[in-house]
Amino acid sequence: MGSSHYLVFTLEDQQYALGLEAVERVVRAVELTSVPEAPEILVGLINIRGKIVPVLDIRRRFHLPPRDMEIKDRIIVSRTSSRTIAVIADTIEGVAEFAQEEIHEARKILPDMEGYVEGVGKLNDDTVLIYDINKLFSINEIKGLAIDD
């Protein structure tokens, strides 16, 4: 079995990871352009080298308390199968490598979340929830953002 690389980030002291192949870049927190009457999932827009990218509310998806973006936060720009999106992380821990045998299947540990959790890994002594960016936000949610990619 092979291994894969993941970008590990934190929200509210819990570690999460996204497959590195889906991550385009990480940028410092910047002021977002707000969108009037935007869907709940949309926090705002960011301009990345002339491309307008929607910033989605990953905290809501993970049922975490809402909070305003802080200057120390980071924005993870990722490519889904249908478009480029961004999410806000509290901190970036770095890149980690997990062998396939080190990743526990989500359906065995978190059956209610297996729709978008790829698996669960361990990093040092911390649990890392590994997400599939293509399943984290539905195609309908992403296409419903009516923003040119």
N, C-alpha and C positions, 0 to 999 in steps of 0.2 A: 504494500500500500504506500501511496505517496504522502506528501505533506503539502500544506498550503500556507501562504502568508496572509496575514490579516492586519488591518489597522485597528488598534485597540484604543478605545476612548472611554471616558467616564461621563456619567450623568448621575448626580446625587450619590456619589461614592460607589456606584455599581459599575463594573466594567462591561463594556459591550465591544463587539468587533464586527467589521465588515470585510469581505474579501478584498484584498488589495487590488485585484484586477478591476474592480468596479470603482475604485477611488481615483479621481482625476487629480485632485490637489486638496491641500488644506490651507486655508487663509485665516488671517487674524479677523477678529470681529470688526465689522464695519457697520455703519448705519445702513439699514435696509430701507428700500422704498416701500412704503405701505400701499396697499391696494384697497380702495374703498369697496365695500360689499364683497370682500373676498371670501372664499370657502373657509370654514374653520381651520382646516388643515394648513392653510397658507399663512406663514408668518410675515412674509414680505418678499421683495425681489432684490437680487444682487447683480451687479454688472461685472462679469468676469471677462476681461479683454474684449469688450464689445458685445458679448453674448449675455442676454438677460436670462438669469437662472432663478427659478422659484425656490425659496427657502421654506421647507416644510417643518411642521411642528412634531418632531420626534418625541418630545416629552409627553404630549397628549397620547400618542400611540402607545407609549409605555406606561400610561396611567400615572405619571409623575406630576407633582405639583407644578403649576405654571410659574414661570418667573421671567423677568425681563432679561434680555441679553446683557452680559457684562463685558467690559473691555478685555478681560482675560480669556473669554470664551474663544473657541475656534469654530470655523465653518468648514464642514467636510463637503466638498463638491464631488458628486458621484454620478456615474452613468448607469441608468437602468436600461432595460431592453427597449424602452420607448422614448426616453429623453434624459437630459441632464437635470439633476435636482441637487439641492443642498440641504443639509441638516446642521443644527447647532449642537456642539458638544461642550461640556464644561471644561474638559482637558483632553489632550491627546497623550496617551501613554507611550505610543510608538508602534513599531511593527513587530508582530510575534509570529512564530512559525508553529503550527500544530500538525503533528502527524495524524493521518486519518484515524488511527486506532486510539488517539488521545481525545477525540471528539465523541462525546456521548450523544446518541440520537435524541432529538427534542421530544419525540413522541413518548419516549420512556420516562423522561423527567418532567417535561412541561407539556402534557398532551393538549391543553387549551391553547398553547401558543405555537404548536408545530406548524401552523400555517405560514408563519414568517420567521420562526427561529430555525436555523439550519442545524444547530447543535449547541452543546455546552462543553466548554473546555476549562482547563485549570492553567493559571499563569501565576507562578510563585505559589502562594496559597490562596489566591483569589479565584472565584468562579467568574468565567467570562461567557456571556451570552452571545453567540455568534448568529448574526442576522443575514438573511438573503435580501439584498436591497431591492431585488425585483419583486419580492413578496411583501415587503414591509409596508409599502403603499400600493394600493390596488391600481390596476391599469385605469380603471374608471376615475379614481381620484386624481391621478396624474394627468390623464387626458382632459379631465374637467377643468384644468387650470387655464385653458385658453390663452396660453402665452406661447408665442412663437419660439421655437428652439433654435 
